[in-house]
């Protein structure tokens, strides 16, 4: 009896809210309940299907994560190997540092450091592709100066036009190695100079770490 009163009370609440009507004996809500019961199996199947898709997506992401971690480890090994090979050059390096005494302080001076190349020669070697806004017949007026910094594998590259300093940028050879590893063949310098990644690496290695 109590249960019946509770059901009637709830039906009146539903009728007030527009979900049921006593005129049809609350047939509409009874029909909805029956449909829901009949559709429970379909709902369970859909939920299992959705869970299956989510598990498959998770497994794919975990696999991709493992692959990316392996690629990262291979890249680190590649970088370390390249730097090790550069360091093996030892006495063959073009860059030498000598220590000069200056009171109680010591400062390092670089000998035979700078390498100067005209844009024309770099273009002929394939290192340089284009300089934005500069006609090819003006390349002879542009000179690039490569200066190795004290940090191993780091260079300061300056551009001069008719003897006047125009631009300067610091380049880490590890950035070039990363681009090479990622398959990039061209990079920008100064935001307007197109450079061949592989040939620039070869140029730096031959000029500063070759025999």
N, C-alpha and C positions, 0 to 999 in steps of 0.2 A: 504493500500500500504506500509506504514511504517512497519507494522507488518510482511508483506511478506518479505521485505528486511531483517528484523532482523532474520527471520527464515532461510533465505538462507545464511546469514552471519554465523549464528551458525552452519548450516549444513556443510559449507565449513571448519569451524574450526574443527568440528568432523571428517571430511574426512581427513584433514591433520594429525590428531592424530590417524587415523586408526579405528575410531569407526563407520564410514559410508562410502558409496561409491556411487558416482553419476552414475556409470555404471548400477546399478540396480535400479536407482531412489530412492536411500537411503532406499530400502525396508527392509534391515536388521534392521536398527534402528527403523523403523515403526513397524516391527514385535516384537522387544523387548519391545517397549512401549505398544503395545497391550497385550503382555503377562503379563507385569507388572500390567496393569489395571485389567486383569483377575485374577491375583494372589493377588490383594490387600485384597480381603476378606480372603484368606488363611493366609496372613501376619497378618491381624488383629486378626484372631482366634488364631494364634500361639502366638502373643503378649499377648492376654488375658490369654492364657493357662500358659505362662511363668510368668505373673504377679500373677496368682493364685498360682503357685508353690512357688513364692517368699513370698507371704502373708502367705501361710501355713508354710513355713520354719520359718518365723519371729514369727508366733504364737507359733510354737514349741519351739523356743529359749526363748521366753518370759515365757512360761510355765516352761521350765527347769530352767530358772533364778529364778523364784519364788520358785520352789522346792528346789534349792540349798540354797537360802536365808533362807527358813524354816529349812532346815537341819542344816545350820550354827547356827541359833538361838537355835535350840534344842541342838546342841553340846555345845554352850556357857552355856546354862542352866544346862546341864549335868556336865560340868566342875565345874561351880560355886557350884552346889549341892554337888559334891564330895569334894571340898575344904571346904565347910561349914561343912560337916559331919566330916572331919578330924579335923577341928578347935573345933568341939563340944567335941572332946576327952578331951580337957582341961587338967585337972590334971592327966589324964591317959597317957599323952604323956611321952615317955621315954626321950625326949630332954628337958633339963632345962638350962636356962641361968642365971648366977649370975653376978652382976656388981661389979667390983673392982675399987677402986679409985687409980689413978696413977698420983699424982700431980693435975693439973687442968683437966686432961683428964680421961675419963672413958673408960674401955674396958670390953667387955663381955667374960666371960669364960664359956665353955661348960662342963657340968658334965654328966657322964654316957653316952657319946655320941656314941662312936664307937662300932660297932657290927662286930665281926670277925667270918667268916665261911669258912671252908675248901671247896674246889671245890667238894670233895667227898660228903659232906653233902648236898650241893646245888643240886648235881646231883641226890642224893637219893630222895630229895624233889620234883624233877621235874623242879626246877627253871633253872638249867643249863642243856643244851643239849650236846654241844660239845665245845672243845677248839681246834681250828685248829692246826694241827701239833703235838698235844700232845696225846700220847696213854692213854687209860682209866686207866691203872695201875699207871700212873704218876699224876693223879688228886689229890692224897693225899698230894703231894708236893706243891700244889697251894692253896693259901689262899686269900679270898676276904675280904676287910675291907670297911664297910659302915659307912660313917660319915655324919650326917645331918649338913648342913650349916645353917647360921643364917636366910636366906630367907626361908620362909615356903614351905615345899615340895621339896626342892632342896638338893641333896646328892652328896657327893664326894665318888666315888667308886674306890678303889685301888686294884691292883692285885700284889701278892707277890709269888715268886717262891723260895722255900727253904729259906724263910726269907728275900729275897732280893726284894726290890720294883722294879716292872717291868713296870706297866702301871697305869695310873690314868685318870679318866674321871668324868665330872660333869653331873649329871642326874637330870632333872626336872621331877617330877612325873606327871606334866601336859602332857609331851610328851608321857608318857606311857598311860595315860588316852586317849589321842588322838588316839594312835595306837589301843587301845582296842576298842574305839568307831568305828574306821574304819574297824574293823574285823581282824586286823593283830594279829597273834598268836605268831610270833617269831620276835625278833629283834637282831641286832648285837651290841656287846659291844667291844671296843678296835679294831674293825675291824676283829676280829678272834674268838670271843666268841658268841655262839648262846644261847639266853636267851628266856625263855617262858614269854611272856608279862604278862599274867594274874597271873601266879604264882609269878612273881617278885613283882607285885603290892600287892598281898596278903602277901608276905614276908615282904615288907616294912611297910605295914599297921600294921601287927601283931607285928613287932619288935619295931616300933617307935610310933605307935598311938593306939595300943591295950591296954587292961587292964593289 
